Amino acid sequence: MKLLFGLLTPDMDRNGFTCGEPALDAYLHKQAGQDMRRGFATVIAAREEASPNKIIGFYTLSAASILLTSLPEDTARKMPRYPSVPAIRLGRLAVTSAFQGQHIGSLLVLDALHRACCNELAWAVFLVDAKKEKAAVFYEKFLFQRFEEHKLQLWMHRKQAKSLSHCMLKKL
């Protein structure tokens, strides 16, 4: 199976997508296009090459920032002394039920890291918002670290994201 990853477009079938998480289904069906048009999020859809209009997974990326004091002291010490640190946020990620368990979610994470590292936007930290504990554990497999105060919010330094995305994508 060959996958295509690209920006969500109006011709893609959103209504046929169901992942088992009503909030994520509703987001793709009703809000994703609007968020893209308004510049609030970039929505990337995964599709099979054989069915390029059928979405089998998606994720969102947006610009963000976090307080320097939110980072562990050893990391914060290496950052410029600005009150907040520029970041990229992976806000939503879902795979349609029929394709779950086939590592599509992992490929979506790697694609997100790769896109973030290849753009010209300045950022220091890659953030992830997990909806549930199971999702947080999934992200920890990519070496994301949890914030002390918000256990379902995880982070990774840009250098780590770049290294991980390049190493893993070379293997694919």
Secondary structure, DSSP 8 states (H G I E B T S, - for coil): --EEEEE--TTSB-TT---S-HHHHHIIIIIHHHHHHHTS-EEEEEEETTEEEEEEEEEEEEEEEEEGGGS-HHHHTTS-S-SEEEEEEEEEEEE-GGGTTTTHHHHHHHHHHHHHHHSS---SEEEEE-SSHHHHHHHHTTT-EE-SS-TTEEEEEHHHHHHHHHHHHHH-
